């Protein structure tokens, strides 16, 4: 029996969303309304992207604070280290921990146009794995122990040395990182991130379930033990599809592309994009994906339609208590 024929498994698949920080003041209010809708669906977490070279440091943190204080959902902060000195990266992680963030997606990030991989611009941390290690180290300094109130003994506190778990996720690339030389390099990179302390991965978007499922199988055979969440992007217009392919370097999904190109109405294109994402998600769940991570493009309707199409909304309709991994 698979998840498509087993509603019980399908109903318990966790999901999460990804947002980007608003680009102007008008977008702030709209994004907060989007977050409220997404939070009501009960995701595991909502992640917030981080602009290249720290360009969105303040606006990303503002969105994370909103999720922390206005919802019961855990926020996950994307952080990049490219171009940072060791001290700058340390201060950055500390700032996010001070704000109350406990979930991170540690990324190396891309050098700005005109800088090569070999350039000194890359900074002190050369890979996402080094940022994973740094996050764990700063967290250990930040909270070396916990104090718990002892019931019945006013003012007394018990000291616990085990620290609350920090979730440190990393990126994975089912179809290869654009600069990777071979699939085995992508798997080796993932193993290096695991050795550094990563405990979750989220994939780059892809359009065919087989690409994800065969990547997962190879990663597990090589010794990757943490869950790898598939990143799903519902694509609802031909223009957006072209932009996404340019940015990600993914191959054109010809079937989806033709359907979007010949459909004249925006509503029809949206329906095509949702239906494609629903079918993809169902195949992933059936193949054993541990959850779904949906790229929301700062709008709630499309991703919630995808979850609804997969039968995942009803059991998650109530926001859950915040809990750490
Ligand atoms: P790394 O894992 O460090 O890898 C970079 C390159 O070096 C790869 O080619 C890798 O194969 C190679 N490499 C690294 N370590 C090793 C090793 N030990 N052995 C062999 N090869 C190695 N970018 C942003 O700027 N902001 C964001 O918010 C953001 N969010 C993202 C979210 C997701 C889910 C994904 C998939 C990507 C995101 N990115 C984001 C893009 C990301 O920053 C780029 O893809 C970047 O080029 C690589 O980052 P990385 O963390 O995968 O780097």
py3Dmol code that shows the C-alpha trace and the ligand (Angstrom):
import py3Dmol

protein = """\
ATOM      1  CA  UNK A   1       0.000   0.000   0.000  1.00  0.00           C
ATOM      2  CA  UNK A   2       1.340   3.467  -0.775  1.00  0.00           C
ATOM      3  CA  UNK A   3       0.302   6.919   0.385  1.00  0.00           C
ATOM      4  CA  UNK A   4      -1.999   7.404  -2.595  1.00  0.00           C
ATOM      5  CA  UNK A   5      -4.018   4.380  -1.455  1.00  0.00           C
ATOM      6  CA  UNK A   6      -3.344   4.909   2.236  1.00  0.00           C
ATOM      7  CA  UNK A   7      -5.161   8.070   3.365  1.00  0.00           C
ATOM      8  CA  UNK A   8      -3.797   7.624   6.900  1.00  0.00           C
ATOM      9  CA  UNK A   9      -0.186   8.128   5.730  1.00  0.00           C
ATOM     10  CA  UNK A  10      -1.150  10.942   3.393  1.00  0.00           C
ATOM     11  CA  UNK A  11      -3.027  12.777   6.172  1.00  0.00           C
ATOM     12  CA  UNK A  12       0.055  12.778   8.395  1.00  0.00           C
ATOM     13  CA  UNK A  13       2.581  14.131   5.934  1.00  0.00           C
ATOM     14  CA  UNK A  14       4.078  17.306   7.436  1.00  0.00           C
ATOM     15  CA  UNK A  15       4.482  20.354   5.248  1.00  0.00           C
ATOM     16  CA  UNK A  16       6.282  23.680   5.387  1.00  0.00           C
ATOM     17  CA  UNK A  17       6.363  26.906   3.395  1.00  0.00           C
ATOM     18  CA  UNK A  18       9.037  29.253   2.096  1.00  0.00           C
ATOM     19  CA  UNK A  19       8.650  33.041   1.862  1.00  0.00           C
ATOM     20  CA  UNK A  20      10.946  35.886   0.897  1.00  0.00           C
ATOM     21  CA  UNK A  21      11.223  39.217   2.753  1.00  0.00           C
ATOM     22  CA  UNK A  22       9.000  42.045   1.447  1.00  0.00           C
ATOM     23  CA  UNK A  23      10.673  44.432  -0.992  1.00  0.00           C
ATOM     24  CA  UNK A  24       8.775  47.573   0.083  1.00  0.00           C
ATOM     25  CA  UNK A  25       6.533  48.892   2.875  1.00  0.00           C
ATOM     26  CA  UNK A  26       3.310  48.127   1.009  1.00  0.00           C
ATOM     27  CA  UNK A  27       4.290  44.477   0.754  1.00  0.00           C
ATOM     28  CA  UNK A  28       4.838  44.174   4.526  1.00  0.00           C
ATOM     29  CA  UNK A  29       1.132  44.221   5.427  1.00  0.00           C
ATOM     30  CA  UNK A  30       0.228  41.888   2.566  1.00  0.00           C
ATOM     31  CA  UNK A  31       2.913  39.424   3.669  1.00  0.00           C
ATOM     32  CA  UNK A  32       1.659  39.440   7.254  1.00  0.00           C
ATOM     33  CA  UNK A  33      -1.832  38.507   6.015  1.00  0.00           C
ATOM     34  CA  UNK A  34      -0.279  35.718   3.920  1.00  0.00           C
ATOM     35  CA  UNK A  35       1.618  34.428   6.960  1.00  0.00           C
ATOM     36  CA  UNK A  36      -1.595  34.384   9.021  1.00  0.00           C
ATOM     37  CA  UNK A  37      -3.304  32.223   6.362  1.00  0.00           C
ATOM     38  CA  UNK A  38      -0.329  29.893   6.003  1.00  0.00           C
ATOM     39  CA  UNK A  39       0.084  29.549   9.776  1.00  0.00           C
ATOM     40  CA  UNK A  40      -3.586  28.573  10.156  1.00  0.00           C
ATOM     41  CA  UNK A  41      -2.911  25.531   7.937  1.00  0.00           C
ATOM     42  CA  UNK A  42      -0.513  24.171  10.598  1.00  0.00           C
ATOM     43  CA  UNK A  43       2.868  23.873   8.847  1.00  0.00           C
ATOM     44  CA  UNK A  44       5.897  22.390  10.638  1.00  0.00           C
ATOM     45  CA  UNK A  45       7.742  25.640   9.969  1.00  0.00           C
ATOM     46  CA  UNK A  46       7.799  28.667   7.683  1.00  0.00           C
ATOM     47  CA  UNK A  47      11.192  29.528   6.227  1.00  0.00           C
ATOM     48  CA  UNK A  48      12.311  33.000   5.166  1.00  0.00           C
ATOM     49  CA  UNK A  49      14.986  33.520   2.520  1.00  0.00           C
ATOM     50  CA  UNK A  50      18.075  35.668   3.015  1.00  0.00           C
ATOM     51  CA  UNK A  51      19.197  38.100   0.321  1.00  0.00           C
ATOM     52  CA  UNK A  52      22.569  37.536  -1.320  1.00  0.00           C
ATOM     53  CA  UNK A  53      25.444  38.951   0.762  1.00  0.00           C
ATOM     54  CA  UNK A  54      23.109  39.963   3.590  1.00  0.00           C
ATOM     55  CA  UNK A  55      21.058  42.450   1.565  1.00  0.00           C
ATOM     56  CA  UNK A  56      17.855  41.441   3.403  1.00  0.00           C
ATOM     57  CA  UNK A  57      19.273  40.966   6.904  1.00  0.00           C
ATOM     58  CA  UNK A  58      16.843  43.390   8.596  1.00  0.00           C
ATOM     59  CA  UNK A  59      13.764  42.600   6.503  1.00  0.00           C
ATOM     60  CA  UNK A  60      14.290  38.824   6.849  1.00  0.00           C
ATOM     61  CA  UNK A  61      14.617  39.204  10.610  1.00  0.00           C
ATOM     62  CA  UNK A  62      11.452  41.328  10.740  1.00  0.00           C
ATOM     63  CA  UNK A  63       9.475  38.578   8.978  1.00  0.00           C
ATOM     64  CA  UNK A  64      10.943  35.907  11.288  1.00  0.00           C
ATOM     65  CA  UNK A  65       9.975  38.016  14.322  1.00  0.00           C
ATOM     66  CA  UNK A  66       6.438  38.356  12.988  1.00  0.00           C
ATOM     67  CA  UNK A  67       6.135  34.566  12.620  1.00  0.00           C
ATOM     68  CA  UNK A  68       7.598  34.086  16.118  1.00  0.00           C
ATOM     69  CA  UNK A  69       5.328  36.549  17.869  1.00  0.00           C
ATOM     70  CA  UNK A  70       2.095  36.588  15.843  1.00  0.00           C
ATOM     71  CA  UNK A  71       1.731  32.850  15.125  1.00  0.00           C
ATOM     72  CA  UNK A  72       2.338  29.523  16.873  1.00  0.00           C
ATOM     73  CA  UNK A  73       4.520  28.249  14.038  1.00  0.00           C
ATOM     74  CA  UNK A  74       8.323  27.932  14.174  1.00  0.00           C
ATOM     75  CA  UNK A  75      10.170  30.210  11.760  1.00  0.00           C
ATOM     76  CA  UNK A  76      13.250  28.942   9.940  1.00  0.00           C
ATOM     77  CA  UNK A  77      15.905  31.506   8.963  1.00  0.00           C
ATOM     78  CA  UNK A  78      17.880  30.992   5.758  1.00  0.00           C
ATOM     79  CA  UNK A  79      21.407  32.323   6.317  1.00  0.00           C
ATOM     80  CA  UNK A  80      24.247  32.610   3.811  1.00  0.00           C
ATOM     81  CA  UNK A  81      27.941  32.914   4.581  1.00  0.00           C
ATOM     82  CA  UNK A  82      29.510  33.804   1.223  1.00  0.00           C
ATOM     83  CA  UNK A  83      31.652  36.927   1.470  1.00  0.00           C
ATOM     84  CA  UNK A  84      31.577  37.008   5.322  1.00  0.00           C
ATOM     85  CA  UNK A  85      34.508  37.042   7.660  1.00  0.00           C
ATOM     86  CA  UNK A  86      34.362  34.563  10.519  1.00  0.00           C
ATOM     87  CA  UNK A  87      33.477  37.355  12.986  1.00  0.00           C
ATOM     88  CA  UNK A  88      30.691  38.700  10.765  1.00  0.00           C
ATOM     89  CA  UNK A  89      29.117  35.255  10.387  1.00  0.00           C
ATOM     90  CA  UNK A  90      29.379  34.703  14.158  1.00  0.00           C
ATOM     91  CA  UNK A  91      27.625  38.027  14.861  1.00  0.00           C
ATOM     92  CA  UNK A  92      24.926  37.229  12.303  1.00  0.00           C
ATOM     93  CA  UNK A  93      24.070  33.863  13.869  1.00  0.00           C
ATOM     94  CA  UNK A  94      24.122  35.431  17.334  1.00  0.00           C
ATOM     95  CA  UNK A  95      21.710  38.176  16.222  1.00  0.00           C
ATOM     96  CA  UNK A  96      19.190  35.604  14.927  1.00  0.00           C
ATOM     97  CA  UNK A  97      19.499  33.464  18.074  1.00  0.00           C
ATOM     98  CA  UNK A  98      18.992  36.587  20.212  1.00  0.00           C
ATOM     99  CA  UNK A  99      15.775  37.227  18.287  1.00  0.00           C
ATOM    100  CA  UNK A 100      14.523  33.770  19.309  1.00  0.00           C
ATOM    101  CA  UNK A 101      15.079  31.880  16.037  1.00  0.00           C
ATOM    102  CA  UNK A 102      16.004  28.198  16.592  1.00  0.00           C
ATOM    103  CA  UNK A 103      15.628  26.747  13.084  1.00  0.00           C
ATOM    104  CA  UNK A 104      18.137  27.595  10.349  1.00  0.00           C
ATOM    105  CA  UNK A 105      18.764  26.735   6.714  1.00  0.00           C
ATOM    106  CA  UNK A 106      22.532  27.084   6.367  1.00  0.00           C
ATOM    107  CA  UNK A 107      23.623  28.042   2.858  1.00  0.00           C
ATOM    108  CA  UNK A 108      26.841  29.081   1.314  1.00  0.00           C
ATOM    109  CA  UNK A 109      25.099  31.468  -1.122  1.00  0.00           C
ATOM    110  CA  UNK A 110      26.317  32.628  -4.512  1.00  0.00           C
ATOM    111  CA  UNK A 111      29.097  35.150  -5.101  1.00  0.00           C
ATOM    112  CA  UNK A 112      27.804  38.314  -6.813  1.00  0.00           C
ATOM    113  CA  UNK A 113      28.026  38.465 -10.601  1.00  0.00           C
ATOM    114  CA  UNK A 114      31.574  39.082 -11.722  1.00  0.00           C
ATOM    115  CA  UNK A 115      33.178  37.157  -8.865  1.00  0.00           C
ATOM    116  CA  UNK A 116      34.337  33.620  -9.461  1.00  0.00           C
ATOM    117  CA  UNK A 117      34.194  30.642  -7.105  1.00  0.00           C
ATOM    118  CA  UNK A 118      37.936  30.888  -6.579  1.00  0.00           C
ATOM    119  CA  UNK A 119      37.832  34.557  -5.678  1.00  0.00           C
ATOM    120  CA  UNK A 120      38.887  35.789  -2.264  1.00  0.00           C
ATOM    121  CA  UNK A 121      35.439  37.319  -2.077  1.00  0.00           C
ATOM    122  CA  UNK A 122      34.133  33.950  -0.870  1.00  0.00           C
ATOM    123  CA  UNK A 123      35.234  34.953   2.639  1.00  0.00           C
ATOM    124  CA  UNK A 124      36.298  32.853   5.612  1.00  0.00           C
ATOM    125  CA  UNK A 125      33.564  30.202   5.406  1.00  0.00           C
ATOM    126  CA  UNK A 126      34.006  28.289   2.177  1.00  0.00           C
ATOM    127  CA  UNK A 127      30.922  26.046   2.295  1.00  0.00           C
ATOM    128  CA  UNK A 128      27.521  25.606   3.887  1.00  0.00           C
ATOM    129  CA  UNK A 129      29.025  22.833   6.056  1.00  0.00           C
ATOM    130  CA  UNK A 130      31.239  25.385   7.820  1.00  0.00           C
ATOM    131  CA  UNK A 131      28.184  27.548   8.513  1.00  0.00           C
ATOM    132  CA  UNK A 132      26.360  24.514   9.974  1.00  0.00           C
ATOM    133  CA  UNK A 133      29.274  24.004  12.401  1.00  0.00           C
ATOM    134  CA  UNK A 134      29.325  27.679  13.284  1.00  0.00           C
ATOM    135  CA  UNK A 135      25.578  27.737  14.045  1.00  0.00           C
ATOM    136  CA  UNK A 136      25.966  24.803  16.449  1.00  0.00           C
ATOM    137  CA  UNK A 137      28.994  26.444  18.086  1.00  0.00           C
ATOM    138  CA  UNK A 138      27.303  29.813  18.560  1.00  0.00           C
ATOM    139  CA  UNK A 139      24.186  28.084  19.903  1.00  0.00           C
ATOM    140  CA  UNK A 140      26.328  26.227  22.468  1.00  0.00           C
ATOM    141  CA  UNK A 141      27.844  29.537  23.628  1.00  0.00           C
ATOM    142  CA  UNK A 142      24.466  31.246  23.557  1.00  0.00           C
ATOM    143  CA  UNK A 143      22.698  28.699  25.779  1.00  0.00           C
ATOM    144  CA  UNK A 144      25.318  26.671  27.665  1.00  0.00           C
ATOM    145  CA  UNK A 145      22.628  25.446  30.081  1.00  0.00           C
ATOM    146  CA  UNK A 146      18.933  25.802  30.897  1.00  0.00           C
ATOM    147  CA  UNK A 147      17.295  26.698  34.193  1.00  0.00           C
ATOM    148  CA  UNK A 148      13.956  25.082  35.063  1.00  0.00           C
ATOM    149  CA  UNK A 149      11.700  26.272  37.881  1.00  0.00           C
ATOM    150  CA  UNK A 150      11.244  23.609  40.575  1.00  0.00           C
ATOM    151  CA  UNK A 151       7.527  23.239  41.399  1.00  0.00           C
ATOM    152  CA  UNK A 152       6.771  23.866  45.080  1.00  0.00           C
ATOM    153  CA  UNK A 153      10.141  25.547  45.788  1.00  0.00           C
ATOM    154  CA  UNK A 154       9.681  29.256  45.063  1.00  0.00           C
ATOM    155  CA  UNK A 155      12.810  30.815  43.555  1.00  0.00           C
ATOM    156  CA  UNK A 156      14.607  27.472  43.228  1.00  0.00           C
ATOM    157  CA  UNK A 157      15.900  26.431  39.811  1.00  0.00           C
ATOM    158  CA  UNK A 158      17.231  23.194  38.406  1.00  0.00           C
ATOM    159  CA  UNK A 159      20.162  23.524  35.992  1.00  0.00           C
ATOM    160  CA  UNK A 160      20.005  21.294  32.913  1.00  0.00           C
ATOM    161  CA  UNK A 161      23.121  21.103  30.788  1.00  0.00           C
ATOM    162  CA  UNK A 162      21.503  19.504  27.748  1.00  0.00           C
ATOM    163  CA  UNK A 163      20.613  22.247  25.287  1.00  0.00           C
ATOM    164  CA  UNK A 164      17.365  22.705  23.366  1.00  0.00           C
ATOM    165  CA  UNK A 165      17.754  21.180  19.907  1.00  0.00           C
ATOM    166  CA  UNK A 166      18.533  23.545  17.074  1.00  0.00           C
ATOM    167  CA  UNK A 167      17.386  22.419  13.667  1.00  0.00           C
ATOM    168  CA  UNK A 168      20.018  23.152  11.058  1.00  0.00           C
ATOM    169  CA  UNK A 169      18.856  22.339   7.554  1.00  0.00           C
ATOM    170  CA  UNK A 170      20.916  22.496   4.362  1.00  0.00           C
ATOM    171  CA  UNK A 171      20.241  22.638   0.626  1.00  0.00           C
ATOM    172  CA  UNK A 172      20.190  19.528  -1.575  1.00  0.00           C
ATOM    173  CA  UNK A 173      20.150  19.364  -5.364  1.00  0.00           C
ATOM    174  CA  UNK A 174      18.384  16.309  -6.896  1.00  0.00           C
ATOM    175  CA  UNK A 175      19.470  17.366 -10.387  1.00  0.00           C
ATOM    176  CA  UNK A 176      22.901  18.559  -9.297  1.00  0.00           C
ATOM    177  CA  UNK A 177      24.137  21.955  -8.169  1.00  0.00           C
ATOM    178  CA  UNK A 178      24.729  24.033 -11.338  1.00  0.00           C
ATOM    179  CA  UNK A 179      28.474  24.059 -10.587  1.00  0.00           C
ATOM    180  CA  UNK A 180      28.827  20.491  -9.421  1.00  0.00           C
ATOM    181  CA  UNK A 181      30.928  18.183 -11.591  1.00  0.00           C
ATOM    182  CA  UNK A 182      28.970  14.971 -10.957  1.00  0.00           C
ATOM    183  CA  UNK A 183      26.069  13.509  -8.978  1.00  0.00           C
ATOM    184  CA  UNK A 184      28.521  11.898  -6.614  1.00  0.00           C
ATOM    185  CA  UNK A 185      29.877  15.362  -5.774  1.00  0.00           C
ATOM    186  CA  UNK A 186      26.361  16.433  -4.736  1.00  0.00           C
ATOM    187  CA  UNK A 187      26.001  13.367  -2.518  1.00  0.00           C
ATOM    188  CA  UNK A 188      29.504  13.913  -1.057  1.00  0.00           C
ATOM    189  CA  UNK A 189      28.567  17.514  -0.295  1.00  0.00           C
ATOM    190  CA  UNK A 190      25.460  16.327   1.521  1.00  0.00           C
ATOM    191  CA  UNK A 191      27.524  13.823   3.536  1.00  0.00           C
ATOM    192  CA  UNK A 192      29.954  16.619   4.429  1.00  0.00           C
ATOM    193  CA  UNK A 193      27.016  18.731   5.638  1.00  0.00           C
ATOM    194  CA  UNK A 194      25.747  15.783   7.710  1.00  0.00           C
ATOM    195  CA  UNK A 195      29.188  15.337   9.287  1.00  0.00           C
ATOM    196  CA  UNK A 196      29.114  19.054  10.148  1.00  0.00           C
ATOM    197  CA  UNK A 197      25.866  18.586  12.106  1.00  0.00           C
ATOM    198  CA  UNK A 198      23.040  19.220   9.621  1.00  0.00           C
ATOM    199  CA  UNK A 199      19.856  17.395  10.562  1.00  0.00           C
ATOM    200  CA  UNK A 200      17.520  18.170   7.646  1.00  0.00           C
ATOM    201  CA  UNK A 201      17.811  19.004   3.946  1.00  0.00           C
ATOM    202  CA  UNK A 202      15.479  20.860   1.615  1.00  0.00           C
ATOM    203  CA  UNK A 203      15.819  20.395  -2.116  1.00  0.00           C
ATOM    204  CA  UNK A 204      16.031  22.773  -4.981  1.00  0.00           C
ATOM    205  CA  UNK A 205      12.811  22.704  -7.011  1.00  0.00           C
ATOM    206  CA  UNK A 206      12.433  19.950  -9.614  1.00  0.00           C
ATOM    207  CA  UNK A 207       9.598  18.862 -11.898  1.00  0.00           C
ATOM    208  CA  UNK A 208       9.721  15.053 -12.005  1.00  0.00           C
ATOM    209  CA  UNK A 209       9.199  12.797  -8.976  1.00  0.00           C
ATOM    210  CA  UNK A 210      11.743  10.270 -10.288  1.00  0.00           C
ATOM    211  CA  UNK A 211      14.525  12.862 -10.049  1.00  0.00           C
ATOM    212  CA  UNK A 212      13.893  13.308  -6.332  1.00  0.00           C
ATOM    213  CA  UNK A 213      13.219   9.640  -5.545  1.00  0.00           C
ATOM    214  CA  UNK A 214      16.353   8.344  -7.258  1.00  0.00           C
ATOM    215  CA  UNK A 215      18.448  11.075  -5.590  1.00  0.00           C
ATOM    216  CA  UNK A 216      17.052  10.107  -2.167  1.00  0.00           C
ATOM    217  CA  UNK A 217      17.845   6.465  -2.804  1.00  0.00           C
ATOM    218  CA  UNK A 218      21.446   7.267  -3.781  1.00  0.00           C
ATOM    219  CA  UNK A 219      21.856   9.617  -0.802  1.00  0.00           C
ATOM    220  CA  UNK A 220      20.558   6.989   1.638  1.00  0.00           C
ATOM    221  CA  UNK A 221      22.745   4.280   0.139  1.00  0.00           C
ATOM    222  CA  UNK A 222      25.739   6.597   0.584  1.00  0.00           C
ATOM    223  CA  UNK A 223      24.898   7.103   4.268  1.00  0.00           C
ATOM    224  CA  UNK A 224      22.777  10.279   4.424  1.00  0.00           C
ATOM    225  CA  UNK A 225      20.501   9.745   7.412  1.00  0.00           C
ATOM    226  CA  UNK A 226      18.587  12.993   7.840  1.00  0.00           C
ATOM    227  CA  UNK A 227      15.219  13.619   6.126  1.00  0.00           C
ATOM    228  CA  UNK A 228      15.390  15.333   2.737  1.00  0.00           C
ATOM    229  CA  UNK A 229      12.284  17.430   2.111  1.00  0.00           C
ATOM    230  CA  UNK A 230      11.307  17.895  -1.537  1.00  0.00           C
ATOM    231  CA  UNK A 231      10.973  21.568  -2.518  1.00  0.00           C
ATOM    232  CA  UNK A 232       7.840  22.009  -4.649  1.00  0.00           C
ATOM    233  CA  UNK A 233       7.129  25.156  -6.612  1.00  0.00           C
ATOM    234  CA  UNK A 234       3.670  25.423  -8.158  1.00  0.00           C
ATOM    235  CA  UNK A 235       4.280  27.280 -11.435  1.00  0.00           C
ATOM    236  CA  UNK A 236       1.237  29.220 -12.524  1.00  0.00           C
ATOM    237  CA  UNK A 237       2.323  31.145 -15.646  1.00  0.00           C
ATOM    238  CA  UNK A 238       4.659  30.599 -18.602  1.00  0.00           C
ATOM    239  CA  UNK A 239       6.601  33.760 -17.686  1.00  0.00           C
ATOM    240  CA  UNK A 240       7.276  32.509 -14.174  1.00  0.00           C
ATOM    241  CA  UNK A 241       8.356  29.125 -15.531  1.00  0.00           C
ATOM    242  CA  UNK A 242      10.920  30.811 -17.814  1.00  0.00           C
ATOM    243  CA  UNK A 243      12.310  32.920 -14.928  1.00  0.00           C
ATOM    244  CA  UNK A 244      12.557  29.913 -12.617  1.00  0.00           C
ATOM    245  CA  UNK A 245      14.409  27.843 -15.190  1.00  0.00           C
ATOM    246  CA  UNK A 246      16.856  30.702 -15.776  1.00  0.00           C
ATOM    247  CA  UNK A 247      17.554  31.055 -12.047  1.00  0.00           C
ATOM    248  CA  UNK A 248      17.701  27.376 -11.121  1.00  0.00           C
ATOM    249  CA  UNK A 249      19.280  25.916 -14.246  1.00  0.00           C
ATOM    250  CA  UNK A 250      16.642  23.138 -14.202  1.00  0.00           C
ATOM    251  CA  UNK A 251      15.608  21.509 -17.487  1.00  0.00           C
ATOM    252  CA  UNK A 252      12.382  22.649 -19.166  1.00  0.00           C
ATOM    253  CA  UNK A 253       9.442  20.400 -18.106  1.00  0.00           C
ATOM    254  CA  UNK A 254       8.014  20.237 -21.642  1.00  0.00           C
ATOM    255  CA  UNK A 255       4.559  18.902 -20.755  1.00  0.00           C
ATOM    256  CA  UNK A 256       3.908  21.649 -18.178  1.00  0.00           C
ATOM    257  CA  UNK A 257       5.449  24.292 -20.425  1.00  0.00           C
ATOM    258  CA  UNK A 258       3.197  23.419 -23.408  1.00  0.00           C
ATOM    259  CA  UNK A 259       0.076  23.340 -21.252  1.00  0.00           C
ATOM    260  CA  UNK A 260       0.857  26.770 -19.770  1.00  0.00           C
ATOM    261  CA  UNK A 261       1.734  28.299 -23.164  1.00  0.00           C
ATOM    262  CA  UNK A 262      -1.515  27.247 -24.876  1.00  0.00           C
ATOM    263  CA  UNK A 263      -3.849  28.149 -22.002  1.00  0.00           C
ATOM    264  CA  UNK A 264      -5.104  31.730 -22.635  1.00  0.00           C
ATOM    265  CA  UNK A 265      -6.512  32.649 -19.190  1.00  0.00           C
ATOM    266  CA  UNK A 266      -4.666  33.391 -15.962  1.00  0.00           C
ATOM    267  CA  UNK A 267      -7.149  31.285 -13.979  1.00  0.00           C
ATOM    268  CA  UNK A 268      -6.671  28.356 -16.357  1.00  0.00           C
ATOM    269  CA  UNK A 269      -2.872  28.651 -16.044  1.00  0.00           C
ATOM    270  CA  UNK A 270      -3.161  28.707 -12.284  1.00  0.00           C
ATOM    271  CA  UNK A 271      -5.293  25.558 -12.338  1.00  0.00           C
ATOM    272  CA  UNK A 272      -2.709  23.826 -14.560  1.00  0.00           C
ATOM    273  CA  UNK A 273       0.141  24.781 -12.202  1.00  0.00           C
ATOM    274  CA  UNK A 274      -1.773  23.586  -9.141  1.00  0.00           C
ATOM    275  CA  UNK A 275      -2.794  20.297 -10.792  1.00  0.00           C
ATOM    276  CA  UNK A 276       0.824  19.642 -11.850  1.00  0.00           C
ATOM    277  CA  UNK A 277       2.110  20.316  -8.324  1.00  0.00           C
ATOM    278  CA  UNK A 278      -0.608  18.130  -6.766  1.00  0.00           C
ATOM    279  CA  UNK A 279       0.302  15.199  -9.021  1.00  0.00           C
ATOM    280  CA  UNK A 280       4.003  15.681  -8.288  1.00  0.00           C
ATOM    281  CA  UNK A 281       3.363  15.879  -4.527  1.00  0.00           C
ATOM    282  CA  UNK A 282       1.204  12.758  -4.575  1.00  0.00           C
ATOM    283  CA  UNK A 283       3.920  10.783  -6.378  1.00  0.00           C
ATOM    284  CA  UNK A 284       6.494  12.009  -3.849  1.00  0.00           C
ATOM    285  CA  UNK A 285       4.344  11.029  -0.886  1.00  0.00           C
ATOM    286  CA  UNK A 286       3.692   7.636  -2.477  1.00  0.00           C
ATOM    287  CA  UNK A 287       7.455   7.227  -2.955  1.00  0.00           C
ATOM    288  CA  UNK A 288       8.095   7.886   0.751  1.00  0.00           C
ATOM    289  CA  UNK A 289       8.956  11.612   0.936  1.00  0.00           C
ATOM    290  CA  UNK A 290       9.123  12.634   4.618  1.00  0.00           C
ATOM    291  CA  UNK A 291       7.175  15.868   4.002  1.00  0.00           C
ATOM    292  CA  UNK A 292       6.576  18.632   1.469  1.00  0.00           C
ATOM    293  CA  UNK A 293       8.236  22.045   1.385  1.00  0.00           C
ATOM    294  CA  UNK A 294       6.241  24.501  -0.716  1.00  0.00           C
ATOM    295  CA  UNK A 295       7.678  27.637  -2.289  1.00  0.00           C
ATOM    296  CA  UNK A 296       4.804  30.072  -1.674  1.00  0.00           C
ATOM    297  CA  UNK A 297       5.936  33.173  -3.630  1.00  0.00           C
ATOM    298  CA  UNK A 298       4.498  35.231  -0.748  1.00  0.00           C
ATOM    299  CA  UNK A 299       0.927  34.172  -1.608  1.00  0.00           C
ATOM    300  CA  UNK A 300      -1.151  31.663   0.253  1.00  0.00           C
ATOM    301  CA  UNK A 301      -3.939  30.613  -2.160  1.00  0.00           C
ATOM    302  CA  UNK A 302      -1.854  28.567  -4.591  1.00  0.00           C
ATOM    303  CA  UNK A 303       0.110  26.517  -2.065  1.00  0.00           C
ATOM    304  CA  UNK A 304      -2.982  25.920   0.063  1.00  0.00           C
ATOM    305  CA  UNK A 305      -4.799  24.690  -3.086  1.00  0.00           C
ATOM    306  CA  UNK A 306      -1.946  22.239  -3.666  1.00  0.00           C
ATOM    307  CA  UNK A 307      -2.199  20.901  -0.104  1.00  0.00           C
ATOM    308  CA  UNK A 308      -5.961  20.715  -0.408  1.00  0.00           C
ATOM    309  CA  UNK A 309      -5.596  18.746  -3.650  1.00  0.00           C
ATOM    310  CA  UNK A 310      -3.352  16.298  -1.786  1.00  0.00           C
ATOM    311  CA  UNK A 311      -5.882  15.935   1.050  1.00  0.00           C
ATOM    312  CA  UNK A 312      -3.439  17.436   3.560  1.00  0.00           C
ATOM    313  CA  UNK A 313      -5.350  20.457   4.770  1.00  0.00           C
ATOM    314  CA  UNK A 314      -8.106  19.080   6.958  1.00  0.00           C
ATOM    315  CA  UNK A 315      -5.956  17.287   9.515  1.00  0.00           C
ATOM    316  CA  UNK A 316      -3.695  20.326   9.826  1.00  0.00           C
ATOM    317  CA  UNK A 317      -6.422  22.943   9.949  1.00  0.00           C
ATOM    318  CA  UNK A 318      -5.586  23.964  13.505  1.00  0.00           C
ATOM    319  CA  UNK A 319      -2.250  25.628  14.222  1.00  0.00           C
ATOM    320  CA  UNK A 320      -0.090  23.441  16.432  1.00  0.00           C
ATOM    321  CA  UNK A 321       1.941  24.333  19.496  1.00  0.00           C
ATOM    322  CA  UNK A 322       5.473  25.413  18.762  1.00  0.00           C
ATOM    323  CA  UNK A 323       7.832  22.527  19.181  1.00  0.00           C
ATOM    324  CA  UNK A 324      11.466  21.985  18.408  1.00  0.00           C
ATOM    325  CA  UNK A 325      12.670  19.172  16.187  1.00  0.00           C
TER     326      UNK A 325
END
"""
ligand_1 = """\
53
LIG
P 27.546 24.346 -0.606
O 26.851 23.138 -0.155
O 28.603 24.854 0.265
O 28.080 24.023 -2.058
C 28.568 24.956 -2.982
C 29.351 24.227 -4.089
O 30.544 23.696 -3.551
C 28.632 23.048 -4.706
O 29.023 22.937 -6.053
C 29.122 21.882 -3.939
O 29.000 20.696 -4.707
C 30.555 22.277 -3.657
N 30.988 21.716 -2.365
C 30.818 22.243 -1.147
N 31.348 21.471 -0.185
C 31.869 20.409 -0.802
C 32.562 19.255 -0.360
N 32.852 19.036 0.940
N 32.943 18.344 -1.267
C 32.696 18.547 -2.564
N 32.065 19.643 -3.049
C 31.664 20.558 -2.195
N 20.587 31.491 -1.734
C 20.512 32.689 -1.089
O 21.320 33.595 -1.357
N 19.538 32.928 -0.138
C 18.616 31.985 0.205
O 17.769 32.224 1.064
C 18.665 30.702 -0.462
N 17.786 29.732 -0.143
C 17.905 28.491 -0.756
C 17.015 27.473 -0.380
C 17.104 26.216 -0.957
C 16.148 25.126 -0.527
C 18.093 25.959 -1.966
C 18.171 24.611 -2.609
C 18.975 26.967 -2.350
C 18.902 28.242 -1.754
N 19.780 29.280 -2.088
C 19.692 30.496 -1.455
C 20.778 29.100 -3.164
C 22.181 28.669 -2.655
O 22.761 29.687 -1.877
C 23.057 28.371 -3.892
O 22.554 27.226 -4.549
C 24.551 28.251 -3.675
O 25.186 28.205 -4.969
C 25.017 26.970 -2.984
O 24.714 26.987 -1.686
P 24.950 25.652 -0.815
O 24.501 25.975 0.541
O 24.343 24.481 -1.490
O 26.547 25.547 -0.875
"""
view = py3Dmol.view(width=600, height=400)
view.addModel(protein, "pdb")
view.setStyle({"model": 0}, {"cartoon": {"style": "trace"}})
view.addModel(ligand_1, "xyz")
view.setStyle({"model": 1}, {"stick": {}})
view.zoomTo()
view.show()
